[in-house]
Amino acid sequence: MMSDYDFRQLSPHDFELMCRDLLQAELGLVLESFKAGKDGGIDFRYAQAGKQIIVQCKRFVEAGFSGLLRELRKEADKVRKITPGRYVLMTAAPLSDANKTKIVEVIGAQFLVKADIFGCADLNNLLGRHSEVERSHYKLWLASTNVLETVLHNNIVRQSDFQVEKIHGEIKRYVQGNAYPRALEALKADHVVILSGLPGVGKTTLANMLLYEHLSNGFEPIIVRQNFAEGKAMFQKGKPQVFYFDDFMGVTFLGDKGSSDQQREYRAILEFIEMVSSAKDKRLILTTREQMLRQAWDASEQIRNAGLMDRKVVIRMDDYSVRQRAEILYNHVFFSDLPPEYRDELLKNEFYLQIVKHDKFNPRLIEWLSTYRRLKNVPVGDYQTFVTQLLQDPAEIWRHAFEQQISDAGRSLLLSLFSFGGQVGDAVLREGFAALHAHRAQAYGLPRRPEDYTRARAELHGAFVRPTASDSIEFINPSVVDWLNRVVRQEPENVVDLIRGAVRFTQVVQIWNFIQSAVGGGCRKALRQNISQLAPTIGKLAMAERASPHEGGVSYLAPSYEERLATLIRMADMLRVSALFPAIEGVITRIEGEHSKTHCDIEKT
């Protein structure tokens, strides 16, 4: 079937590269390229033995033939000055035979013939003739309308947490480097790939692209959120499935990396990886921050002996040349809603060069500085200064928004979500927010309104948090967690507030794991100093009912009383305090009482 692209998914630069490769394949020659800018009427050239072919690429998807013709009238004088032996025009604009005749009249019949004018349909014809070019320009087909429609009409996708339209937009901005084909090859060969790198280098975007391609090929997407037990429960033999766990060594593994609990988690990782590796119709895409993977490597002999590092594809900013960095900036700005006056600021005094050459450059920063809704409070005249500050301290991305652009209620919601591990159901988050915000309002004199939760959710949507298909709320990416780690670490009193405002024992576990982690800072001291006041709250949550009746029967809230008891004992031991003894005794009594009511029918076991 003949290709039917409209080429909207390609930036002008990507379009030029595709045209170059198509023409080289069609003519069997190598074209000389010229840098972007005022090209004097030349994008590519072939010159040998007195023969000169000049190639011009004009995307003009939106402007169409009328816009193209206006531009070509300006180009005509340049062509006459060059006097090429042959002039070739390639454009994404749809062209009729009459349109081509008009173009020849404008450029001059002595330089251009209709056969050397390639419009939208002609380019699709060339792509059909040269499938290797189509395949190498994966953004062309991966971000096409046809693939989008295929994925959107997949009922399984609609039931998952995979945000199709969002990923479709990300693909347009992605710069074709070597990470994508390397990761794809690893998936084909071993069925598992671990995308590793520093925060902001593009791990999640690359993972989304890999997942998106597998969806277009009929794989069922399984988004793993909490642990590998979820993936194991969804594993179905004989069914093409692609499992995706973003930041799998992140929040899940806060706490003592060498503890028995963590070692069990490591075993679960390795067992699931082995399950996927041995199944021909399964794929597993994992992302992790490099320091998290290194900590696990240092803490676990299982990890070191499992060859996990052999499955790793590392993404480094050093892998991007200055030209590729410029392409990242260009693509983000081209496909953004950034007003013209802000775009002009990037060009003024070649400010864009300072950005692409900066040692803190990364795609996440570029996404931020090219998203207008995040810049509405930054005057045009201050834009360059704002961007410079972001590059000097990338944490300013979240600091500015957290401190200046959201309400007190918004900050309470983020802290509450943080205490739930970064992802929780809407109803539970609402309950947790209400308790925490009430405490913070009383403690710090903050205003409160009945609609605080609804407004906070609305202001954070798309900037800090996002909904999932399972009616949960989660942080928009791991860098938000990094920032909140910093907020809580720098102001340890936040730990006290979070426990005072907790409504589930899972929050106590999450906060304790944070305190015990490498990023916990001085929070343990704050907890120890306030433990006498916090112990009643901790004890009440530890004793809370696990059974939760509903229409379908009864479900049980995690963690179990035995797990709660283990956490309390570890807290009392590490903090060297007796204030938690009453809570420990209460949970022990509760466990004994439940065991005495539970009878085991030996004949049925």
Buried (B, 14 or more C-beta within 10 A) or exposed (E): EEBEBEBBBBBBBBBBBBBBBBBBBEEEEEBEBEEBEEBEBBBBBBEEEEEBBBBBBBBBBEBBBEBBBEBBEEBBEBBBEBEBEBBBBBBBBBBEEEBBEBBBEBBEEEBBEEEBBBBBEBBBBBBEBBEEBBEBBBBBBBBBEEBBEBBEEBEBBEEBBBBBEEBBEBBBBBBBBEBBEBBBEBBEEBBBBBBBBBBBBBBBBBBBBBBBBBBBEEBBBBBBBEBBEBBBEBBEEEEBBBBBBBBBBBBBBBBBBEBEBBBEBBBBBBEBBEBBEEBEBBBBBBBBBBEBBBBBBEBBEBBEEBEBBEBBBBBEBEEBEEEBBBBBBBBBBBBBEBEEEBBEBBEEEEBBBBBBEBEEBBBBBBBBBBBEEBBEEBEEEEBBEBBEBBBEEBEBBBBBBBEEBBBBBBBBBBBBBBBBBBBBBBEBBBBBBBBBBBBBBEEEEBEBEEEBBEBBBEBBEBBBBBBBEBEBBBBBBBBBBBBBBBBBBEBBEBBBBBBBBBBBBBBBBBBBBBBBBEBBBEBBEBBBBBBEEBBEBBBEBBBEEBEEEEEEEEEEBEBEBEBBBBBBBBBBEBBEBEBBEEBBEBBBEBBEEEEEEEEEEEEEE
